[in-house]
Amino acid sequence: MDLADFDFHLPEARIAQQPLDDRAASRMLVVHRAEGRWEDRTFRDFPAYLREGDSLVLNDSRVFTARLFGTRAGWSGEVEVFLLRACSAEGREWSALVKPGRKLGLGEHILFADGLTAEITGRGEFGERTIRFDGNSDLLEEFEKIGHVPLPPYIKRDDRADDLERYQTVFARERGSVAAPTAGLHFTPEILEACRARGADVAYVTLHVGLGTFQPLHDEQVERAKLHWESYRITEDNAARMRSARRLVCAGTTSVRTVESALRRGALHGQSGETDIFIYPGYEFRGVGALLTNFHLPRTSLLLLVCAFAGTELALSAYRHAVEAEYRFYSYGDCMLIV
């Protein structure tokens, strides 16, 4: 398959730059796969599409303030470090993107606020660097003090204080993501209670969202493309909830990838590991019965996953409708429910 087949035109004005004041006020495009049709609804209607015995699967990963600013030792001028994930057992080495990348070579030291320092110790694919932080402090606590909310690059503004709360789901628990599992941003405690009132159970998985959620694929032939590794965990209690469900309703592509990664290793059970699972049209889903998802960037693995689940022609037709109907796109935008 050619990646160009998964492109679409989106006017810049359709890209949401701000969250809505009310999380649950988003519009929701409901796509019915069996009937090949869609309907325009709002997210407050979401519980009505759940059934007795469903398991609503939510990713409880918590975004941390992964964008840091500092200076090069001995030089003036700002340096930006976008942390991706820890890559050493003790958690002091991190994979990161750095700016200005061409000027930051191996052995360079970066000075951050509050006396935090790091050294560039390696290079990776796609411009990544490995950096090692000095000292023995709790790094996630340090990042919370000096870091910024890692808003996606298509949000053309600086992060603000309110993004600390809005670029986070109400059920976020486990710190480790550099991007929000955005389908979960629409939920409120009241909506979750309404889901339970419909007879649906709620199960949580953890997948720490990495760089791949932003980036286009790097190969024009879909089958040759590769994804970044991301870590995930499922507790046995939550696995049992999913095993007993009549249907798994996954909120977000990250929940889908977690469930499908676990099922590739056998039955759903408590487990942890890493996954680079790449789901594109032709994939046979093992467990997911319905999917709630935001609208995604063209030519990305997330859009291909949606096409795999809904069918490429139906998914792209629904996207074109969403553009024409002026839905709000991407992280702070509206959502799509595929049943």
VEXTORDREN-841056 format. One record per residue: residue in three letters; y, x negated, z negated of N, C-alpha, C in turn. Coordinates in pm, whole numbers, plus 50000, padded with zeros to 5 digits. Atoms other than C-alpha are relative to their C-alpha. Layout:
# VEXTORDREN-841056
ALAYXZYXZYXZ ...
# end
This chain:
# VEXTORDREN-841056
MET498814991650000500005000050000501244991350000 ASP498735007249997503544988750075500915005249890 LEU499084996150107506004988649787501175008150053 ALA498894992649939508665001750027499745015050004 ASP500344985749998506795035150027500365006949869 PHE499684994450131507895039849664501484997749967 ASP498565001350014511605037349720500655013750014 PHE499254987649982514185065149699501474997049977 HIS498555002050014517955068549720500495007349877 LEU499434994050119519775074749396501474996249991 PRO498585003150019523585077549380500254994449860 GLU499745006450130524965055749103500495010049896 ALA499484990050093526645086248951498895007549926 ARG501114992950064523205100448865499374991849886 ILE500575008550104522395071148631500745002449869 ALA499364996550128523085082248273500484987449928 GLN499415011350072525415058348092500125002649850 GLN499854996250140525585077347764498865009549962 PRO500954989850045523065096847557500725013249975 LEU499444987150038523625133847504500175000549848 ASP499814998650145524935143747162498765005949934 ASP501204993450051521845165347116498794994550075 ARG501185006049937518545147347183499215010250083 ALA500884990249937516735179347280500695008250108 ALA499254992249901519425191947520499744995850143 SER500275004949864518065172747820499335010850086 ARG500744991749906516855190548130498594994450016 MET501395004149982513135189348204499465006350128 LEU500634995549875511565191848549498505000849975 VAL501424998150025508075206448507499275000350134 VAL500755001549875505685195948785498575004849978 HIS501354994550010502485216048832499164993750112 ARG500785007549900499975193449006499105009050083 ALA500994991849929497355219549094500665009250101 GLU499314990549914499915242749251500984993350095 GLY499085007249914502075215949411501415005149994 ARG498654994650013505285230349273500664994649873 TRP499285003850122507955224149011500965011149961 GLU499014990450051510375243848797500994992649911 ASP498945006150080513655235148627500065006749864 ARG499944994850137513575239148250500844990549915 THR499355009250093515065222547942498964994749903 PHE501005006150087513335199947693499645009049882 ARG500354991050111513495226747424498835009250037 ASP501164992249957510885244947634498704992249989 PHE501205008449997508455215747597498865005549915 PRO501144995150079506405230347306499255011550065 ALA500664988549936505675261447518498914995750097 TYR501015005049905503585239647753498814993649929 LEU501135005250076501285228047473499035011249968 ARG501054990350028498005245047389499284996349871 GLU500855002450116495785248647087498984989250033 GLY500965010749978493715217047057500554988150075 ASP499385011649936496135194347243500284989149896 SER499515011250081496945159947106501214994350073 LEU498785005949947500535149147169500034985449956 VAL500125014350028500425111147194501384993550015 LEU498685006050005503615092647094499904985149971 ASN499945014450025504435055647103501034997449889 ASP499105001850115505905046346764500604985949991 SER499385013250000507075011446864501515001449979 ARG498584999950034510555003546735500734988850075 VAL499195009949929513214985846943500694991049897 PHE499225008950085514674954846781501184994550079 THR498785004749935518044939146856499714986650067 ALA500615011449931516644915247115501004991950083 ARG499015007649922519884904047287500884992049905 LEU499275009050087521414873747116501044992250080 PHE498975008249937524594854447193500264987749914 GLY499765012550071525234818247102500724990050088 THR499375010849922526484784847231499014988550014 ARG500795012249985524874753047366500564989349909 ALA499555010950088524994724347124500804989950081 GLY499155009849934527884701747225500785005450117 TRP499304994149886529284725947483500725012649956 SER499344987250023531724754847489499425010150099 GLY500524989649911530954787847660498825007249938 GLU501014991450062528684816647566498664998950070 VAL501384999649952524904816647606499395013349959 GLU500714987550033522884848847624498514997550002 VAL501465000950010519254850147512499455014049983 PHE500644986950008517214881347583498544997549962 LEU501355002550051514084879347369499025010150061 LEU501014991349940510914893247527498845002749904 ARG501074998050097508094887247281499644986849935 ALA500485012050069506734862947026498764994850071 CYS501135005749926504264838847182499334988849922 SER500745009650083502994818246889499505007449877 ALA500644993150112500794827346595500945001949882 GLU499104998950116503494820346335501285007550034 GLY498904991549961506054840046535501354993250015 ARG498725006949985508704812746577500284995750144 GLU499785002549858508204806946949500075013350073 TRP499784987549929509474834047182500174997450149 SER499674999849859509464840847552501325007450014 ALA498664994249990513014848947662500574997650139 LEU499145002649886515434851947950501314994349948 VAL498775006350048518534830347921501054999850111 LYS498865001449910521994829348082500994990349937 PRO500275002749858523264807548237498724991950017 GLY501335006049993519684798948330499994986050060 ARG500045013049933520444769448558500514988749911 LYS499415010450086522354751148286499204997649873 LEU500755001050125519784755848012498624994550029 GLY501265006649970516984730648051499184997249876 LEU500885003450112514144718247835500734990849904 GLY499385008350102515284703047510501385004649956 GLU498684995050040518584722147498499895007549867 HIS499934992850127519564735247154501085010950010 ILE499084988749999521244769147112500365003549856 LEU499504996850134523384777546810500425014549996 PHE499664985950018523584813546692500795001749871 ALA499274997050123525534830446415499104998249878 ASP500705001250129524564826346048499094987749994 GLY500735012550008523224791246115498664999950068 LEU501294999649930520224802046326500084991250125 THR500055008949884519254775846586498645000850067 ALA501254999849924516624773346859500054989350107 GLU500135010049894515354748147113499205005850115 ILE500774995949883514204755147469498854990250018 THR501185008849998510654741547483499125001850123 GLY500864998049883509174755447804500615009350102 ARG499604991149892509594773548134498825008750039 GLY501054991049954507674803448264500355005950135 GLU499754993349873507514826248565501275008449993 PHE498884990749984510484846548690501184996449911 GLY498835004550074513064825248508499865000349849 GLU500174999350145511574829148161500044986049938 ARG500025012250080512014802447893499205002649872 THR500564999450134510064795147579500994993349907 ILE499085005950096512364789347283499365000449862 ARG500555001050135511434778146933501145000249898 PHE498984998650103513524789246635499694990849883 ASP500145008850115514094764746352499925008049871 GLY500014993850132513604772245983498775008249974 ASN501164991750038511254796245809500435013849954 SER499514986850038513364827545767499245010850077 ASP500584988549931512164862345868500845002450125 LEU499214999649879513244861846232500435014150037 LEU499604986449965513204899346288501175004749915 GLU498854996850085515544902945991501254992850049 GLU498875007549944517774875846140500525006850125 PHE499584993549876517794893346476500765013049970 GLU499314987650035518794926046309501444997349957 LYS498645003350046521844908446160500914995950113 ILE499125006149900523124890346467499805005350141 GLY500344995949865521524907346765500705012850045 HIS499444988149938522594935047000498885008650056 VAL500984990849942520754965947122499764996250147 PRO500315004549863518954955847446500055011550101 LEU499874989349900520324983347669499574994850137 PRO500425004449866518864982248022501184995850086 PRO498905005249918520924964448290500715010650083 TYR499334989649923521674996948473500975008249916 ILE498954994050084523735008948174501154990149997 LYS498915009449973527044993048267501075000549891 ARG499065000850112528654989947926499374991749890 ASP500525007150116528334969947608499355009949904 ASP500614991450100526134983447333501025003449891 ARG499114995350106527845003047055499185002649875 ALA500684997650128527035010746694499065012050010 ASP500844988249993525645045146785498724997750080 ASP501235003049927523105029347022498884995449906 LEU501025004150097521335015246716499115011749960 GLU500764988150037520265050846638499475007450122 ARG500394991749886520165067446982499024993250095 TYR500985007049916518225040347166498764996949915 GLN501135001150092515415046446919499435014049982 THR500594986850026512945074946877500095003249852 VAL499924995950141513045095146556498724996349925 PHE501275003650065509435084446488499694985150012 ALA500235014449985509865047046556499674993649866 ARG500445006450124508065025546299499814985050015 GLU500445013849989506664992646425500954992050090 ARG499065007749920509324967546537499284990850098 GLY500605009049904508534948646855500375002650145 SER499664996849862509944965447169501384994850037 VAL498695003849947512774952247385500585011050088 ALA499504988249930513164986347550499385012149931 ALA500514987950064512775021347413498945006650085 PRO500894991049926509795042847510500765013050023 THR498894990649986512375066147659499605014750002 ALA500414986050005510345098147695500055005249857 GLY499974996050139510245098547317501405002549946 LEU498644998550049514045098347286500435014649990 HIS499614985949999514185136147348499535007549876 PHE500604992750113512155145547040500924999949879 THR499374998750131513695157846717498935004449901 PRO500994994950096511895166246393499675014750023 GLU500224985649977512345203146480499085002350120 ILE500874998649883510745199046823498584996049965 LEU501345004150040507805180246671499335010849917 GLU500564989250081507335208346420499615011850089 ALA500334989249907507405233746704498734996850078 CYS501245004149931504685213646882498795002649911 ARG501114997550094502485215346572499775015049985 ALA500144985550014503185252646542499255006150119 ARG500744995349883501725256846892498514996649991 GLY501405003750017498445242446762499684986050049 ALA500215013849954498935206846894500054990449881 ASP499965010950098498135176946678500904989150056 VAL499175011349956500325145846693499274987149964 ALA500635013050022498775111246733500974989250044 TYR499105011049969500595078046739499214987950048 VAL500485013249956499895046246930501194990749995 THR498935009849998501895014246934499814990950120 LEU499975009949892502704995347253501424994450003 HIS498695006350002505554970447233500464997550144 VAL499534999949862507544975047552500664986750033 GLY499505013149960508314942747737500875000550124 LEU499105001949887510234929848036499645008650119 GLY500454992949881508154948248294500605013850016 THR499434986549989509794981448209501295000150079 PHE498755000649924513044969648372499804995350142 GLN500015008049879511864948348657499265006550117 PRO500784996349883510854956549012498804990850013 LEU501185008349977507494943449123500364988650094 HIS499645012249928507504908649276499164997650125 ASP500785001449877505094914749564500125013050078 GLU499824988249917505624938449855498715007550025 GLN501284993149991501914946349864499595004149860 VAL500224994650134501184968849568498784993849933 GLU501255004550061497624956949514500054985649951 ARG499905014050042498734920649470500944998149881 ALA499005001350106501394927749208499344998649863 LYS500485002250136500934917348846501065004449900 LEU499094996050107502454930448523499984989949887 HIS499965008150121503534912448208499025005849897 TRP500854995650110501204913847909500855006449891 GLU499344993450114502184937447626498935002549893 SER500964998050110500564941147283499985014749959 TYR500134986150043499224974347159499065000949880 ARG500894997650114497484989046856499795015149986 ILE500354986250033495685021646775499234999749869 THR500754999250124494595029746421498815009350019 GLU501184991649988491215045946368500325014549974 ASP499614986350029492845076946220500595006750124 ASN499404994349880494915082346533499005000850115 ALA501044999349897491975074046759499135012349979 ALA500824988350030489955101046582500725012950040 ARG499234988249960492745126246641499915002050152 MET500064999049854492695118347013498605003450048 ARG501394997049958488885119147037499675014749984 SER500334986050027488815154346893500855009750080 ALA499094991349927491515167747127499355005850125 ARG500424994149873490865191247417500764993850117 ARG499175006049896493705175147614500964990149936 LEU499035009850046495815143847567501285001850080 VAL498684998649938499505149747639500814987849959 CYS499365012850032501115115447657501505000950024 ALA498555001049986504825111647595500334985650039 GLY499605013249951505805082147811498894992450068 THR500955008449928504145057948048499374989849907 THR500585009850093503635033947755498825006049924 SER501134993450065501435059447578498825001250095 VAL501074999449899499475064247901499314986650011 ARG500595013249982498965026947940499184995949878 THR500765003150120497825023747579498665007349999 VAL501234991949999495305052147604499044995050107 GLU500885004149891493975040747940499464985849977 SER500495013550032493745004347824498865000749899 ALA501054998650100491725015147521498725005650062 LEU501184993949940489395036647730499294990550096 ARG500665010149917488745007747967499094991049917 ARG500835008050090487274990047664498895008349937 GLY501024991150056485025019747588500655012749948 ALA499454987750057485595051347384501244996949917 LEU498825001750085488855056647198499584997149857 HIS500285003550138488605039046865501114990849951 GLY499005008850054490785018646633499874986150060 GLN500065013149935491704986246809501404994550018 SER498745006249963494464961746892499694989450104 GLY500215010049895494954937847180501224998950088 GLU498935001249902497034929947483499535006350131 THR500364993749873497154947647816501024996750107 ASP499145001049882498544941548163499565010550102 ILE500534989649911497014973348303501085004750097 PHE499094995949893498644983048633499415012450064 ILE500504987149951498225019648727500835004050121 TYR499324996049877499065028949085499105009850075 PRO500794989749931497905055849332498614995350039 GLY501415003449982494135056049358499314997749868 TYR500585002150133493645049748986499365013049950 GLU500684988450057491165073148817500275000449850 PHE499644998950141492555084548483498795004149917 ARG501164997750085490025084248203500255010149889 GLY499784991450116491775104547934501265008450002 VAL498704993350007495335116048005499955013250077 GLY500024986949937495725153248078501355005250042 ALA498634996049965499505157448093500924988549960 LEU499095011450021502475133748100501445004849995 LEU498554998450011506055136347977500624986450026 THR499435013049964508215109048129501435001750047 ASN498665000149942511805100548214499914996450149 PHE499955003949859512885093748573500204984950010 HIS500095014650000512225057548671500674993750121 LEU499445007949892513655030248889499075000150122 PRO500855001449881512445028449250499274986750000 ARG500755012449976509835002449342499524993449870 THR500465005550127508664998148981498605004949966 SER501344996150044505274999848813500015013749934 LEU499924987150068506475030048613499995011550101 LEU500014989849895507195050248927498625001050064 LEU501344999649941503815040349071499015007149909 LEU500864992850093502115052848755500215015050012 VAL499704985849984503875086348792499395005350130 CYS500604996049872502785087949158498485000849991 ALA501464999650020499215080049054499575012749929 PHE500384988450081499215108848807500315013250071 ALA499584987449938501095135449004499605001150146 GLY500155000549856500245124549358501314995150061 THR498805006549950502665103449559500955009750069 GLU499124990949926503985130449792500705009849908 LEU499424990350093504505155749513501024993349909 ALA499095007050092506095130249277501314996450068 LEU498775004149931508565116949534500815012150046 SER499274987749967509435152149649500725005449877 ALA499364995650124510135161349287501194991249966 TYR498885009150023512325130449254501185003650091 ARG498914996349909514315140549562500685012949953 HIS499414987850056514795175149410500884996749880 ALA499235003650119515965159349085501344993750037 VAL498745006049954518565138949273500955010950049 GLU499164989549944519835169349462500495009749892 ALA499644990850108519865190649145500824993249890 GLU499135007750090521895163548967499414998449860 TYR500595004550126519425154748697500574986449964 ARG499555012950050520425125148483498794990549997 PHE501125009049981518255094448551499984988749898 TYR500315012250074516725065648356500075002049848 SER500285000250144516725056947986500675011149921 TYR499264989650073519415080547858500055013250079 GLY499964988449913518635106648122499065011149962 ASP500874988450019516555138048162498534995950016 CYS501435003350000512765140748176499235009050096 MET500944992849914509805153148379498695002049922 LEU501314997050058506685170148244499045003050114 ILE501004998349895503625167248471498745005849937 VAL501164992950060500835192048391498955002750108 
# end
